[in-house]
Amino acid sequence: METTTRKQALIKAIYERLEQAYEDTLEDVIELLDIRKAEDQEDIKALYEEREDVKKNGTIPWEQVKRELASESI
């Protein structure tokens, strides 16, 4: 419930500021939201691709990862 109230307060505050904003600022806001959405979609796509890779190729044992990281830092 607290999350909903906080979200509503944020939306109200944003709306009040948007009402006073210049048109180019509004365009910038839309662009930022679109960028965020595209990044989220890219992250989801990468997640599915990694899951498929794990299904096909398996995973690397943690001990091997630690050894490789240790050898890279030398």
C-alpha atoms as one frame of an Amber mdcrd trajectory, in Angstrom:
protein
   0.000   0.000   0.000   2.846   2.365   0.851   4.354   1.818  -2.610   1.079
   2.806  -4.284   0.799   5.969  -2.182   4.403   6.905  -2.920   3.922   6.254
  -6.628   0.790   8.394  -6.685   2.654  11.223  -4.937   5.495  10.989  -7.440
   3.102  11.009 -10.386   1.324  14.057  -8.969   4.628  15.905  -8.463   5.779
  14.999 -11.975   2.473  16.089 -13.484   2.659  19.468 -11.738   6.150  20.044
 -13.090   5.243  18.851 -16.576   2.384  21.336 -16.697   4.968  24.125 -16.288
   7.660  22.660 -18.549   8.676  23.913 -21.967   7.781  21.803 -24.994  11.397
  20.790 -25.662  11.686  19.620 -22.062   8.623  17.435 -22.551  10.192  15.979
 -25.683  13.348  15.235 -23.679  11.276  13.444 -21.029   9.622  11.268 -23.670
  13.019  10.490 -25.186  14.421   9.463 -21.799  11.441   7.219 -21.111  11.810
   5.611 -24.533  15.529   5.031 -23.918  14.749   3.410 -20.581  12.129   1.160
 -22.182  14.544   0.137 -24.955  17.254  -0.646 -22.394  14.813  -2.767 -20.405
  13.853  -4.667 -23.558  17.539  -5.224 -24.401  18.162  -6.536 -20.880  15.248
  -8.957 -21.152  16.447 -10.150 -24.562  19.968 -10.692 -23.186  18.532 -12.669
 -20.268  16.682 -15.032 -22.606  19.773 -15.411 -24.799  21.910 -16.276 -21.769
  19.340 -18.808 -20.572  19.400 -20.490 -23.976  23.202 -20.529 -23.911  23.169
 -22.204 -20.496  20.671 -24.801 -21.762  22.871 -25.570 -24.785  26.351 -25.255
 -23.302  25.887 -25.647 -19.575  27.569 -23.444 -17.033  31.130 -22.869 -15.868
  31.993 -24.202 -12.400  32.518 -21.431  -9.824  36.002 -22.710  -8.974  37.044
 -22.313 -12.609  35.706 -18.759 -12.689  37.673 -17.882  -9.535  40.877 -19.344
 -11.020  40.424 -17.395 -14.259  39.747 -14.165 -12.388  42.790 -14.702 -10.194
  45.039 -15.324 -13.198  43.744 -12.177 -14.959  44.572  -9.967 -11.996  48.238
 -11.024 -11.973
